[in-house]
């Protein structure tokens, strides 16, 4: 199931939920934004999360003032149970995106889990037969653990949209 993980300031989940729904609806993206039960974190199933973040990023540049409560929009190409074996299988399914001569980095963000980042990274790295580049990778294998669910994506650097002005 593809989705977006949306972050807010802690305590602003309710306002962020409505802001995200308005923004996504205005972009023609049909979804319902749900609270995850984790402070500062919202979830929205979408048909194409990569396309969604491209459109959101354009809106951030053109109408930044609309983003008061949501902070980041993170594409999740697949959402699975929080289980290292399932994570490895999911990454295998997305490996076609990384060319044989391209580089990658694994990024893990975790909330409400006893799993250790090192264990997740070590397990996933074993199934990715590509060159590692921690500073300037062609691709990021993104693992977002939020309680009993985990989102996995293979994305280009910059495909997580931040609404915070730089």
Backbone bond lengths (Angstrom), bond angles and torsions (degrees), N, CA, C in turn:
res aa  C-N    CA-C-N  psi(-1)  N-CA   C-N-CA  omega(-1)  CA-C   N-CA-C  phi
1 X - - - 1.449 - - 1.527 108.92 -
2 X 1.310 118.70 116.67 1.469 121.66 176.68 1.533 110.79 -77.42
3 X 1.338 115.18 149.74 1.468 119.17 -175.92 1.519 110.89 -161.05
4 X 1.324 114.53 175.23 1.461 122.70 169.49 1.516 107.74 -117.17
5 X 1.314 115.96 138.99 1.451 122.15 168.71 1.520 104.75 -103.21
6 X 1.315 116.65 127.25 1.464 121.47 -174.08 1.516 107.97 -120.88
7 X 1.335 116.26 128.29 1.459 118.96 179.14 1.525 110.22 -101.58
8 X 1.332 113.64 150.11 1.461 122.12 175.91 1.518 107.24 -133.48
9 X 1.316 116.42 171.72 1.457 118.81 168.62 1.527 106.38 -68.33
10 X 1.316 116.71 148.38 1.467 119.38 178.79 1.515 109.67 -60.85
11 X 1.311 114.97 134.03 1.454 120.21 -178.31 1.517 113.49 91.39
12 X 1.337 117.54 -8.27 1.468 120.83 -179.41 1.530 112.18 -108.33
13 X 1.328 116.11 20.44 1.466 119.83 -178.04 1.530 111.72 -60.91
14 X 1.325 117.17 -42.79 1.466 121.13 -177.77 1.529 110.56 -61.85
15 X 1.331 116.57 -49.02 1.467 120.53 178.89 1.529 110.96 -67.12
16 X 1.320 116.33 -39.33 1.460 121.01 178.88 1.517 112.57 -63.15
17 X 1.326 116.25 -36.36 1.468 121.50 178.82 1.530 110.46 -59.25
18 X 1.321 116.45 -47.63 1.463 119.59 -179.09 1.524 111.65 -70.99
19 X 1.332 116.66 -37.74 1.461 119.48 177.27 1.529 110.15 -61.39
20 X 1.331 117.15 -48.05 1.465 121.08 -178.97 1.527 111.18 -62.05
21 X 1.335 117.10 -41.66 1.466 119.61 178.85 1.527 111.18 -62.46
22 X 1.334 116.97 -42.10 1.470 120.28 178.52 1.525 111.05 -63.42
23 X 1.330 116.00 -45.04 1.466 120.48 -178.61 1.524 110.36 -63.76
24 X 1.318 117.14 -49.10 1.462 120.37 -178.58 1.530 111.39 -63.61
25 X 1.325 116.76 -41.48 1.467 120.39 178.07 1.524 110.97 -62.53
26 X 1.335 117.00 -42.08 1.471 120.33 -179.59 1.527 111.67 -64.86
27 X 1.330 116.72 -22.90 1.465 121.46 177.75 1.530 112.00 -91.60
28 X 1.335 116.13 2.86 1.460 120.06 179.87 1.512 113.86 78.32
29 X 1.328 116.91 19.11 1.462 121.70 -179.98 1.524 107.71 -99.11
30 X 1.327 115.74 113.24 1.460 120.32 -177.84 1.526 109.96 -82.92
31 X 1.335 116.10 124.85 1.460 120.55 179.30 1.515 109.70 -169.49
32 X 1.296 115.22 168.83 1.455 122.52 168.70 1.518 105.98 -123.03
33 X 1.310 116.46 127.86 1.463 121.01 179.45 1.525 107.57 -87.97
34 X 1.321 115.54 132.16 1.460 121.24 -177.66 1.522 110.31 -120.07
35 X 1.325 115.74 147.94 1.456 120.17 170.96 1.524 107.33 -77.88
36 X 1.327 116.52 145.46 1.463 121.18 -176.92 1.521 112.72 -95.04
37 X 1.321 116.82 -12.04 1.456 119.76 -172.50 1.522 111.51 88.71
38 X 1.327 116.21 -3.07 1.464 122.10 176.78 1.519 106.58 -108.76
39 X 1.321 115.82 127.15 1.466 119.37 -176.83 1.526 110.96 -58.06
40 X 1.334 114.62 133.84 1.458 120.27 177.24 1.512 115.27 79.97
41 X 1.344 117.76 12.76 1.459 119.83 -174.15 1.527 111.38 -135.74
42 X 1.338 115.28 126.26 1.463 123.02 177.85 1.525 109.03 -121.03
43 X 1.334 116.07 162.47 1.458 122.29 -175.12 1.523 108.86 -137.87
44 X 1.329 117.45 136.32 1.466 121.27 178.17 1.523 109.72 -142.55
45 X 1.330 116.95 119.67 1.462 120.44 173.94 1.526 108.28 -71.11
46 X 1.320 116.07 131.09 1.467 121.69 177.03 1.525 108.49 -138.05
47 X 1.318 116.50 153.75 1.463 120.60 -177.68 1.529 112.22 -67.75
48 X 1.345 117.11 -41.30 1.464 121.02 -176.36 1.529 109.44 -137.56
49 X 1.334 117.52 92.24 1.468 119.79 -175.62 1.528 114.40 -65.69
50 X 1.320 118.35 -31.23 1.469 120.39 179.43 1.528 109.24 -67.65
51 X 1.326 116.99 -47.83 1.469 121.23 176.89 1.528 110.31 -60.74
52 X 1.328 116.74 -39.16 1.471 120.55 179.80 1.524 111.28 -60.59
53 X 1.337 118.12 -45.45 1.471 118.85 -178.11 1.523 111.73 -69.65
54 X 1.320 117.73 -29.78 1.469 120.07 175.77 1.528 109.42 -64.02
55 X 1.331 116.61 -44.17 1.463 120.60 179.43 1.529 111.75 -69.05
56 X 1.323 116.71 -37.98 1.473 120.53 178.37 1.524 109.97 -65.25
57 X 1.337 116.81 -42.41 1.466 120.19 -179.97 1.529 110.94 -60.02
58 X 1.318 116.66 -40.65 1.468 120.49 177.72 1.528 109.96 -62.22
59 X 1.323 116.75 -41.98 1.465 120.46 179.60 1.527 111.07 -66.51
60 X 1.326 117.67 -37.92 1.472 120.91 177.63 1.524 109.48 -58.81
61 X 1.333 116.98 -41.99 1.467 120.96 -179.49 1.525 112.05 -68.91
62 X 1.333 116.63 -36.86 1.465 120.57 -175.38 1.524 113.69 -87.88
63 X 1.332 117.37 -33.99 1.472 121.54 -174.74 1.527 110.51 -137.13
64 X 1.314 115.78 56.53 1.465 120.98 -175.81 1.525 112.77 -55.88
65 X 1.329 117.00 -30.36 1.467 121.34 -176.30 1.528 112.96 -64.79
66 X 1.323 118.86 -14.57 1.468 121.64 178.89 1.526 112.54 -78.17
67 X 1.325 116.81 -14.41 1.459 121.74 -175.22 1.528 110.06 -100.81
68 X 1.318 115.75 84.39 1.463 121.07 -177.92 1.523 112.54 -98.13
69 X 1.321 117.08 -32.83 1.464 120.68 -171.44 1.523 113.88 -117.47
70 X 1.326 117.72 -22.62 1.462 119.80 178.23 1.525 108.96 -93.61
71 X 1.328 115.42 141.65 1.474 120.55 -174.70 1.529 113.66 -110.42
72 X 1.329 116.54 -46.76 1.468 120.03 -179.06 1.525 109.94 -136.79
73 X 1.325 115.27 146.42 1.457 123.20 174.59 1.528 106.43 -119.67
74 X 1.326 116.25 114.54 1.460 122.54 -172.13 1.532 109.17 -113.55
75 X 1.340 118.03 120.73 1.468 119.68 -179.64 1.530 111.48 -76.30
76 X 1.318 115.65 133.08 1.465 122.03 175.46 1.527 107.04 -120.12
77 X 1.323 116.30 108.64 1.463 119.54 -177.41 1.521 112.25 -72.03
78 X 1.324 115.84 -25.88 1.457 120.00 177.83 1.520 108.62 -150.60
79 X 1.318 116.66 138.12 1.462 121.89 176.99 1.522 107.55 -116.46
80 X 1.331 114.89 126.76 1.464 121.74 -174.50 1.526 109.56 -132.91
81 X 1.337 115.23 177.11 1.466 119.91 172.78 1.526 108.79 -67.55
82 X 1.311 117.09 151.34 1.459 120.79 176.64 1.525 108.63 -76.97
83 X 1.329 114.48 95.20 1.459 122.81 -177.51 1.530 107.08 -154.27
84 X 1.312 117.24 126.55 1.469 120.53 -174.35 1.531 111.95 -60.27
85 X 1.320 118.53 -39.45 1.473 120.16 179.09 1.531 111.04 -63.53
86 X 1.335 116.97 -41.64 1.473 119.79 177.59 1.526 110.91 -65.80
87 X 1.336 116.65 -35.76 1.467 120.29 177.49 1.524 110.14 -61.09
88 X 1.336 116.69 -45.96 1.464 120.86 179.88 1.530 111.10 -60.21
89 X 1.318 117.48 -44.86 1.468 121.42 179.68 1.525 111.27 -63.28
90 X 1.321 115.92 -41.06 1.464 120.55 179.97 1.532 110.65 -64.41
91 X 1.327 117.10 -43.33 1.469 120.95 178.28 1.529 109.79 -63.28
92 X 1.325 117.87 -41.67 1.471 120.70 177.35 1.526 110.89 -55.10
93 X 1.338 116.06 -40.94 1.468 120.79 -179.13 1.528 112.84 -66.75
94 X 1.337 117.54 -22.72 1.470 121.49 -177.79 1.531 113.10 -101.56
95 X 1.322 117.11 -3.33 1.471 121.33 -175.92 1.522 114.04 -62.75
96 X 1.329 117.61 -23.56 1.464 120.69 -179.25 1.534 111.27 -56.89
97 X 1.325 117.32 -22.16 1.464 121.10 -178.04 1.528 112.44 -71.99
98 X 1.331 116.65 -27.00 1.469 121.46 -176.12 1.528 108.76 -94.15
99 X 1.335 115.87 114.67 1.460 120.46 179.11 1.524 111.86 -63.24
100 X 1.318 115.84 156.02 1.476 121.18 -177.37 1.528 112.51 -57.12
101 X 1.330 117.84 -31.60 1.465 120.82 -178.25 1.522 112.84 -101.63
102 X 1.328 117.09 9.80 1.463 120.55 -179.94 1.525 110.55 -94.47
103 X 1.332 114.48 161.51 1.462 120.67 -177.07 1.529 110.58 -107.35
104 X 1.331 114.82 163.12 1.456 119.83 -179.93 1.526 110.90 -146.48
105 X 1.306 113.61 165.15 1.464 122.97 172.05 1.526 105.90 -139.19
106 X 1.319 117.11 147.25 1.462 121.47 173.76 1.519 107.64 -101.66
107 X 1.330 116.39 127.08 1.461 122.15 176.33 1.522 107.73 -118.17
108 X 1.322 116.01 126.87 1.462 121.56 179.98 1.518 108.98 -117.91
109 X 1.320 115.81 126.98 1.467 121.58 169.39 1.513 105.32 -119.89
110 X 1.326 116.53 129.02 1.461 118.18 -176.99 1.518 111.25 -134.74
111 X 1.327 113.12 144.05 1.457 122.01 179.30 1.525 106.94 -140.81
112 X 1.307 115.73 137.62 1.470 121.59 175.92 1.527 112.80 54.14
113 X 1.323 116.16 54.40 1.459 121.17 175.82 1.517 109.16 -148.81
114 X 1.315 115.70 153.57 1.464 120.45 176.12 1.524 110.98 -95.33
115 X 1.330 117.33 -5.40 1.465 120.31 177.94 1.527 109.93 -65.01
116 X 1.320 115.48 146.41 1.464 121.24 177.99 1.528 109.62 -97.30
117 X 1.321 116.53 139.15 1.469 121.37 179.79 1.520 111.38 -54.77
118 X 1.319 117.14 -42.49 1.465 121.17 -178.47 1.531 111.24 -59.70
119 X 1.329 117.34 -41.57 1.470 120.57 179.30 1.528 110.89 -64.54
120 X 1.326 116.52 -41.07 1.467 120.81 178.88 1.528 109.81 -64.30
121 X 1.331 116.33 -48.66 1.470 121.27 -178.51 1.523 110.92 -61.82
122 X 1.331 117.49 -47.60 1.467 120.78 -179.25 1.529 111.67 -59.20
123 X 1.323 117.06 -42.83 1.469 120.93 -178.94 1.521 111.87 -66.67
124 X 1.322 116.63 -45.17 1.470 120.15 -178.13 1.523 110.90 -70.04
125 X 1.326 117.65 -38.81 1.470 121.16 -178.82 1.526 111.35 -58.54
126 X 1.324 117.19 -30.15 1.467 120.87 -179.71 1.530 112.64 -66.47
127 X 1.327 117.84 -24.56 1.469 119.72 -178.41 1.529 113.01 -98.58
128 X 1.337 116.87 -7.10 1.468 120.62 -179.89 1.528 108.08 -102.19
129 X 1.330 116.19 102.68 1.459 121.77 -176.91 1.530 109.80 -92.39
130 X 1.330 114.99 64.36 1.463 121.70 178.98 1.528 107.67 -138.00
131 X 1.324 115.83 166.64 1.461 121.13 179.79 1.533 110.31 -75.15
132 X 1.327 115.91 138.42 1.467 122.21 179.29 1.528 109.76 -88.81
133 X 1.324 116.55 137.91 1.462 123.14 171.17 1.525 106.64 -140.70
134 X 1.316 116.37 104.45 1.464 120.51 -174.76 1.522 113.03 -75.42
135 X 1.343 117.34 -26.07 1.470 119.86 -175.27 1.520 114.08 -94.11
136 X 1.320 117.31 -38.02 1.463 120.60 -175.21 1.538 110.74 -140.27
137 X 1.337 116.97 63.78 1.469 119.02 -176.60 1.527 111.95 -76.62
138 X 1.329 115.32 154.60 1.464 120.31 171.85 1.528 109.92 -72.78
139 X 1.331 116.42 -33.54 1.462 122.93 -175.97 1.528 110.69 -136.33
140 X 1.318 115.06 153.05 1.463 121.51 173.69 1.523 107.79 -119.36
141 X 1.320 115.79 125.01 1.459 120.68 169.87 1.525 104.64 -88.16
142 X 1.318 115.74 106.29 1.459 122.06 -174.06 1.522 109.98 -98.18
143 X 1.326 115.59 127.73 1.460 122.48 178.00 1.520 107.12 -122.18
144 X 1.319 116.17 112.53 1.466 122.80 179.91 1.525 108.21 -111.22
145 X 1.328 116.32 105.41 1.462 121.03 179.42 1.521 107.92 -97.14
146 X 1.328 116.17 124.93 1.461 120.36 175.63 1.526 108.09 -136.41
147 X 1.324 113.30 91.20 1.458 120.24 -178.94 1.515 111.22 68.12
148 X 1.335 116.47 -127.63 1.462 121.54 -176.18 1.529 112.99 -80.94
149 X 1.323 117.89 -3.11 1.465 122.23 179.49 1.522 110.56 -114.93
150 X 1.323 114.89 150.92 1.465 121.71 176.23 1.521 108.57 -136.04
151 X 1.322 115.69 133.08 1.453 121.49 174.30 1.515 109.63 -103.20
152 X 1.319 116.40 137.52 1.469 122.43 -179.64 1.524 108.35 -124.86
153 X 1.329 115.65 136.44 1.461 121.78 173.71 1.513 109.56 -144.45
154 X 1.314 115.50 152.03 1.460 121.99 167.07 1.520 103.99 -116.51
155 X 1.339 115.15 107.82 1.465 120.78 -171.34 1.521 111.15 -128.70
156 X 1.315 114.97 161.43 1.462 121.38 172.40 1.525 108.43 -78.11
157 X 1.333 117.97 149.92 1.469 118.80 173.42 1.528 108.95 -56.15
158 X 1.299 116.92 138.03 1.458 120.63 -179.64 1.513 113.94 94.52
159 X 1.326 118.44 -1.89 1.461 119.82 -179.59 1.528 113.21 -90.21
160 X 1.313 117.26 12.24 1.459 122.00 166.21 1.517 104.62 -103.82
161 X 1.325 116.68 123.17 1.461 120.41 -175.37 1.514 109.89 -90.72
162 X 1.323 115.63 125.58 1.457 121.86 173.24 1.519 108.21 -104.67
163 X 1.335 115.98 131.74 1.465 120.09 179.42 1.519 111.35 -94.47
164 X 1.327 116.34 -3.79 1.461 121.09 -178.79 1.519 108.31 -79.55
165 X 1.338 116.83 127.67 1.471 120.59 -179.47 1.516 109.94 -62.81
166 X 1.330 114.35 140.34 1.468 119.79 -179.23 1.499 110.56 -97.19
